[in-house]
Amino acid sequence: MMFKYLLPAIALAGSAAVTAEEYQLFTELRASHIDYSSDNLWSVNGTYFFDKKQTLGPLDQFEYINKVTNVSAGFSRYDGENFWTVGGEYFAENNLVVSARFTENADFHTTSVGLGYLVSDNFIVRAQAAKPEEGSTDYRFSASYNHQLQGNDYVGFSAYTDDEFDYYGISSKYFASLNDDRYITLGVSLDELNGNSLWGTTADYYFSKMTSVGVSYDKNDNYSLNAKHFFNQNWALEAGFGSNTDTSDAKVYSLSVTGQF
């Protein structure tokens, strides 16, 4: 796979010393227009961490495995319906991780709880049970590992499966700092869903810690393009476009404002 051979070559570009920023509160307001159905999607969400999160250089890049207790909430509206979600994670001193999430709209709600263990700063395992309002409980098991490279560079790996192996998958993310305050991320995912194999790739290039562009592509010929810029240390604007190479009418336009404090 080309991804494997790109890593050493990119890493040779070097890692520049950077001054990390710290944040605890993350908020986003997003609006999307789905062209082929003339529908609009609105969403607002926020996450508060009980300790500061350090950036890796870019203002929107942080460690691969989160290890900070947090709470989150979100609201979205699409096709005349409202969707709500609240949740959180608690990291105990004995390395146990407890999580919970509740989602609801007019027709259904789902409650999920999870238990995990932080084996080390670079390795975490989790088990999660999700119970919809109607239907059986879904069980999911996952693990994530971070392989640290020079400086803040890393390669992260994650894998998941349900209890009956009806669906499972793996994903990986590579983050590297280049010369002159530039950065790059590469991502790949492989999923098996009830006998259907899917894959997806992403890439982001940072001209600086405040400005980036990104692309994505998947097996179903869906693709997206986006650009993001931080006007200062706290506020960013992101614009995106998505479509499908086989269906030219399937266009999605999005605009979001992000606040980090």
Disulfide bonds with the S-S distance in Angstrom:
none
